[in-house]
């Protein structure tokens, strides 16, 4: 016997469409994301081509290097090394791995795949472009760095992971706040890596274009799946129908 006010046995669950309801339209891939992604990737390719043809630092690069050289303090260097380590590729990979695990536990398979691909695509693109461009780093870096100054893997990780987290976790109304946080994190990473003389300033500009282009391209492709999983009620399992039948038995 059902309690007063409770659902009737013949009443469909609240998270399922009723017989007379019109089906909810499937989310479409926003064309604006695709246009922005292609424009950013084209800009990144142009920057990479220019740097590969003329790897010497620009006047802006030399001016900025001299500027941050005047800021050097032991405590700033220690802080920069810590930020570079915790918020760089290693820290970004750990953060993404934790979020992906939580998403998998909530059965948000597509969202987890999107986030993992965004981080992997950024890291892979960084290493590929480094070996293609082969730009020397600034002299006497304050932190251990691998081969290739362009692009900055740290900046790419910061931007790509920030945009991917925005797409995966933020509600549409809150996305401007998440995007502002991503921009602030990117600015801090740019300042950190150039202060440590690990990159020229122009390296970081191209890195933002690479990361944003890749992240937006993946966002565009996964947008329908992300929207569908975001609308799905929390806690609903894939075998909800069998559970419902068991409850009615």
C-alpha positions, -999 to 999 in steps of 0.1 A, spaced: 0 0 0 14 34 -10 18 62 15 -4 92 10 12 115 -16 36 89 -28 39 79 -65 15 54 -79 28 21 -92 17 30 -127 33 64 -126 66 67 -144 97 80 -124 101 117 -123 134 116 -142 118 98 -172 96 114 -199 59 108 -196 39 93 -225 24 126 -236 56 147 -231 75 159 -261 111 147 -262 138 171 -250 158 183 -280 194 170 -281 221 196 -275 239 208 -306 276 216 -310 280 253 -307 295 267 -339 311 295 -321 333 271 -302 345 256 -335 352 289 -351 371 301 -320 391 269 -319 401 270 -355 411 306 -353 433 300 -322 449 270 -338 456 289 -369 472 317 -349 493 292 -329 505 276 -362 515 311 -375 534 319 -343 552 285 -344 561 291 -381 575 326 -373 595 313 -343 608 283 -362 621 306 -390 635 332 -366 641 316 -332 661 345 -318 642 365 -291 624 396 -301 629 430 -286 599 425 -264 614 392 -252 647 409 -242 629 438 -225 607 415 -204 637 392 -195 656 423 -182 625 435 -163 619 402 -144 656 399 -138 654 431 -117 626 415 -96 647 386 -84 645 378 -48 652 345 -31 617 341 -17 602 349 -51 623 323 -68 613 297 -42 576 306 -47 581 304 -85 597 270 -83 568 257 -61 541 271 -84 559 257 -114 560 223 -99 525 221 -83 506 238 -111 526 225 -140 522 193 -161 527 170 -131 503 189 -109 478 192 -137 479 155 -144 473 146 -108 444 171 -106 428 157 -138 433 121 -126 414 128 -94 386 146 -111 383 118 -138 381 92 -110 353 111 -93 335 114 -127 338 77 -133 324 69 -99 294 90 -109 292 72 -143 299 104 -163 319 84 -188 320 110 -216 329 139 -193 357 119 -178 370 110 -213 368 147 -224 388 159 -194 415 132 -199 418 139 -236 421 177 -230 450 172 -207 467 145 -229 462 166 -260 479 196 -244 509 176 -232 513 158 -265 510 189 -286 536 207 -263 562 180 -268 556 177 -306 559 214 -312 590 216 -291 608 191 -313 595 208 -345 604 244 -335 636 237 -314 638 272 -300 666 277 -274 656 287 -239 667 320 -222 702 318 -207 707 307 -171 672 295 -162 665 294 -125 647 260 -127 656 227 -144 639 226 -178 638 201 -207 646 208 -244 627 235 -263 615 269 -252 584 270 -274 558 263 -264 554 263 -226 540 230 -214 532 247 -180 511 274 -197 494 249 -220 485 226 -191 471 256 -171 449 269 -199 438 235 -213 429 220 -179 412 252 -168 390 254 -199 382 216 -197 372 219 -160 350 249 -170 333 229 -197 329 197 -176 319 210 -142 307 246 -143 270 255 -148 265 278 -178 256 307 -155 289 303 -136 312 298 -165 323 335 -167 337 331 -131 355 299 -140 369 314 -172 381 344 -152 398 320 -128 415 302 -157 427 336 -171 442 346 -138 459 312 -134 473 315 -169 487 350 -161 503 338 -129 519 309 -148 532 331 -176 547 354 -150 562 325 -131 578 308 -161 593 340 -175 605 351 -141 623 318 -138 639 324 -173 624 291 -185 607 308 -214 607 339 -235 575 360 -232 566 352 -268 566 315 -260 538 320 -236 516 339 -260 517 311 -285 512 285 -258 479 302 -248 467 299 -284 477 262 -286 460 252 -254 428 273 -259 424 260 -295 427 224 -285 405 227 -255 378 245 -274 379 220 -302 374 192 -278 347 211 -260 329 216 -293 330 180 -302 320 167 -267 293 194 -261 262 172 -267 276 144 -245 286 169 -217 252 185 -217 234 151 -216 254 139 -187 250 172 -169 212 170 -171 212 134 -158 200 134 -121 227 127 -96 229 92 -82 209 77 -111 226 44 -121 227 27 -154 205 -1 -141 179 23 -126 151 4 -145 160 -29 -128 161 -12 -94 127 3 -100 113 -31 -110 127 -46 -78 111 -18 -57 77 -25 -72 79 -62 -67 
